Amino acid sequence: MKKVAAVILNYNTPKDTLSCVNLLKRQKDIDLLNIVVDNKSTDDSVKIFERELDATLIKNSENKGYSAGNNLGIRKADEENCEYVLIINPDVEIKDEYAIKKCVDVMDNNPDVAVVGPDVIDINNNHQNPLRELKFWEDFLWPLAVICNRRAKQSRYVGDHTKSGYCEKVSGCCFVARMKAIKEIGFLDENVFLYCEEPILSSALKTKGYSEYYLSKAQAFHNHKENEKGDASDRTYQYLTSRYYYLKNYKYKGLKRKLACASCKIERKVITSRKK
């Protein structure tokens, strides 16, 4: 059986994390190692885990965000000689007992595939995969693109969830990655604290000749509640900060990069002025 590590990054969500780990233990036909990284929680997460968690626990001394926290778990998985790693948020449930095996099989049969994302369904029964990348006009006129997306009956950024196949990117809340490929790109880029991890990962993998794949026959449920994640303006500012980094360092070159980055800077200033 293939050796796979599941990395669950916890920040003040011990109940969700324990539930996630318990569900993962039901996965079949793989040798699964569960790794929980506590990202310097401010609640009693660590005490609860030390008492109740049946998994490898890594206690982070500093919260540097999504990528940095997950990298601790990925490096531990590498030390344990895991061929694949599942990155999964605590609020994601995988009830299909063969879901991870299905994702691994795709990569076993397709050496160019470095990431496989399942069909992720949110609390409103919306599908979050497969994802497409924004076009230049959407980056340059991002507020207009957001309005257009909100007015659409379904997200303009999500493709056909009924068909498996190669895609531009998948949701960062739940995906299986090839360890060899993750190591080749130097692990996840830690220069963003939160947001834009998906396009950054996709872009980095493309430079090494890898692709991402969406698998409709594997399913996960994302119990994400946006209103529990803090102030909306703070989240938007953080998103724009990460997006600026992505646009500048990964997506565009030349004039397009200058225009897209300039637009992002203006958007960030507007958000800052609203917060004052």
Disulfide bonds with the S-S distance in Angstrom:
none
